[in-house]
Amino acid sequence: MRLHRDWLRSGRHHAGIIVLANQSTSIGAQTRGFMRLMAAHSSETMHDRLEFLDNWIS
């Protein structure tokens, strides 16, 4: 994703970016995916990380 790439190239940092590509995903599925992602990664491991929420939704 451009924002993530541009920030890292310029030496800036972020707390993590989570992207949802499939906008038709139900809010319940989004929430479950988000909870799985948060169970797998701490705030420290999310630092400067780009994650696609779709990968965490089953």
NUMARKOL-624293 format. One record per residue (C-alpha): z, x, y; residue number from 0. Coordinates in steps of 0.05 Angstrom, whole numbers, plus 5000, padded with zeros to 4 digits. Last residue first. Layout:
BEGIN
<r <Z X Y> NUM> ...
This chain:
BEGIN
<r <5154 4752 4653> 57> <r <5164 4772 4725> 56> <r <5183 4845 4736> 55> <r <5112 4872 4744> 54> <r <5095 4815 4792> 53> <r <5150 4843 4838> 52> <r <5106 4903 4854> 51> <r <5150 4962 4872> 50> <r <5141 5015 4926> 49> <r <5197 5067 4929> 48> <r <5220 5106 4990> 47> <r <5293 5092 4972> 46> <r <5294 5044 4913> 45> <r <5332 5095 4871> 44> <r <5389 5097 4922> 43> <r <5393 5022 4928> 42> <r <5402 5019 4853> 41> <r <5345 5003 4806> 40> <r <5342 4967 4739> 39> <r <5389 4909 4755> 38> <r <5355 4900 4822> 37> <r <5287 4895 4790> 36> <r <5312 4844 4739> 35> <r <5344 4803 4796> 34> <r <5279 4805 4835> 33> <r <5240 4781 4775> 32> <r <5289 4723 4764> 31> <r <5284 4705 4838> 30> <r <5208 4707 4838> 29> <r <5206 4664 4775> 28> <r <5252 4613 4807> 27> <r <5212 4614 4872> 26> <r <5150 4596 4833> 25> <r <5093 4647 4833> 24> <r <5034 4621 4875> 23> <r <5036 4681 4921> 22> <r <5014 4728 4865> 21> <r <5015 4797 4897> 20> <r <5090 4800 4911> 19> <r <5107 4866 4943> 18> <r <5175 4901 4945> 17> <r <5184 4959 4993> 16> <r <5242 5008 4991> 15> <r <5296 5031 5039> 14> <r <5245 5068 5082> 13> <r <5231 5140 5102> 12> <r <5188 5174 5154> 11> <r <5153 5240 5141> 10> <r <5087 5217 5171> 9> <r <5053 5217 5102> 8> <r <5111 5177 5073> 7> <r <5106 5123 5127> 6> <r <5031 5119 5122> 5> <r <5032 5112 5046> 4> <r <5085 5057 5046> 3> <r <5050 5018 5101> 2> <r <4982 5026 5068> 1> <r <5000 5000 5000> 0> 
